[in-house]
Amino acid sequence: MNILKNNYMKQTESSFLELLEKYPPEESNLIPLLQKAQEKDGFISPGKVEEIAEYLKITESEVFGVASFYSQFRFTPPGRHSVSVCLGTACHVNGGETLLKTIERDFEVKPGECTADGRFDLNRVACLGCCAIAPVIKVDNEIYSNMNVIKMNDILGLYE
């Protein structure tokens, strides 16, 4: 099995190196390279930070600093399902924070992390634009409205 894993890693690394070569090694290409790395793997791994830094001839700290500034980049692998809890004003007033805390407690996960079983990654969002049906959560691309803890737990139970 290690041979298969090593071959996969070499393939993945070589395909990313081919991708890097499509961009001139200029610092102005940092964000597009980060976007491509995340598009490929679902997150920015320490290995990708190192490869990008080496290619652009900048420090890993500079790469990480830029990537961590933007909320679009993540540093942990995503779960099979992505759960976003809206914390906009209407959702917050109607229990959004309670929903978030319940997920954190029940699934032992913090925003920006993935559950130990890889089932869910958790995100807190400023607004999903569904104020009239607050509070809402989003699972993958599906919005669930007028949430309460019981409804939310039932819905999350549908996702494997």
C-alpha positions in Angstrom: 0.0 0.0 0.0 2.9 2.4 0.7 4.1 1.9 -2.9 0.7 3.0 -4.2 0.6 6.0 -1.9 4.1 7.0 -2.9 3.2 6.7 -6.6 0.1 8.8 -6.0 2.1 11.5 -4.1 4.7 11.6 -6.9 1.9 12.0 -9.5 0.2 14.7 -7.5 3.5 16.6 -7.0 4.5 16.3 -10.6 1.1 17.5 -11.8 1.2 20.5 -9.4 4.7 21.3 -10.7 3.4 21.3 -14.2 0.7 23.7 -13.1 3.2 26.0 -11.5 5.1 26.2 -14.7 2.1 27.7 -16.5 2.6 30.8 -14.4 5.7 33.0 -14.5 7.6 32.8 -11.2 6.6 36.2 -10.2 5.2 37.2 -6.8 2.1 38.7 -8.5 1.1 35.1 -9.3 0.9 34.1 -5.6 -2.9 34.3 -5.3 -3.7 32.5 -8.5 -1.3 29.7 -7.5 -2.9 29.5 -4.1 -6.3 29.3 -5.8 -5.1 26.5 -8.1 -3.6 24.6 -5.2 -6.8 24.8 -3.2 -8.9 23.9 -6.3 -6.8 20.8 -6.8 -6.7 19.5 -3.2 -9.6 21.3 -1.5 -7.2 23.1 0.9 -3.7 24.6 1.1 -1.4 22.0 2.5 2.0 22.8 4.1 3.6 21.0 1.2 1.9 23.3 -1.3 2.9 26.4 0.7 6.5 25.1 0.5 6.4 24.4 -3.2 4.8 27.8 -4.1 7.4 29.6 -1.9 10.2 27.8 -3.5 8.9 28.4 -7.0 8.3 32.1 -6.4 11.5 32.5 -4.4 9.7 34.0 -1.4 9.5 32.7 2.1 6.9 30.2 3.3 5.8 32.8 5.9 5.0 35.2 3.1 2.9 32.6 1.3 1.1 31.7 4.5 0.6 35.3 5.4 -1.2 36.1 2.2 -3.2 32.9 2.2 -4.3 33.4 5.8 -5.4 37.0 5.1 -8.1 35.8 2.7 -11.1 33.9 4.0 -11.4 31.9 0.7 -8.3 29.8 1.6 -8.4 26.9 4.1 -5.6 25.0 5.6 -7.4 21.8 6.6 -8.9 19.2 4.3 -12.6 19.8 3.8 -15.2 17.3 5.1 -17.5 15.3 2.9 -20.1 18.0 3.6 -19.6 21.6 4.3 -21.9 23.2 7.0 -22.1 27.0 7.2 -24.0 28.6 10.0 -25.2 32.1 9.3 -24.5 34.7 12.0 -25.9 37.8 10.3 -28.0 40.0 12.5 -31.4 38.3 11.8 -29.8 34.8 12.3 -27.9 35.8 15.4 -31.0 37.3 17.0 -33.0 34.2 16.2 -30.6 31.6 17.5 -27.7 31.3 15.0 -25.1 31.4 17.7 -26.9 28.5 19.6 -26.9 26.5 16.4 -23.2 27.0 16.0 -22.4 26.2 19.6 -24.5 23.0 19.3 -22.6 21.8 16.3 -19.3 22.6 18.0 -20.3 20.7 21.1 -22.0 17.7 19.4 -19.4 17.2 16.7 -16.4 18.4 18.6 -15.4 20.8 15.8 -14.6 24.5 15.7 -15.2 26.8 12.7 -12.6 26.3 10.1 -12.1 22.7 11.1 -13.3 19.3 10.0 -14.8 16.6 12.2 -12.5 13.8 13.2 -14.5 11.4 11.0 -14.2 13.7 8.0 -18.0 14.0 7.7 -18.4 17.8 8.1 -16.3 20.9 8.0 -17.8 23.8 9.9 -17.9 27.5 8.8 -19.4 30.6 10.4 -20.5 33.1 7.8 -21.5 36.7 8.2 -24.6 36.5 6.1 -26.2 34.0 3.7 -28.8 36.6 2.5 -31.8 34.7 3.9 -32.8 37.2 6.6 -36.5 36.7 6.2 -36.2 32.9 7.0 -33.7 33.2 9.8 -31.9 31.4 11.3 -30.4 29.4 8.5 -27.7 26.9 7.9 -26.3 25.8 4.6 -25.2 22.2 4.1 -23.2 21.9 0.8 -25.3 24.0 -1.5 -28.7 23.5 0.3 -30.1 26.2 2.5 -32.3 25.2 5.5 -34.5 27.8 7.1 -36.2 28.6 10.3 -33.8 26.3 12.1 -33.8 25.2 15.7 -31.5 22.7 17.3 -33.9 19.7 16.9 -34.5 20.5 13.1 -30.8 21.0 12.6 -29.8 17.8 14.2 -32.4 15.9 12.1 -31.1 17.5 8.9 -27.4 16.8 9.8 -28.4 13.2 10.5 -29.3 12.8 6.8 -25.8 13.5 5.7 -23.3 10.6 5.8 
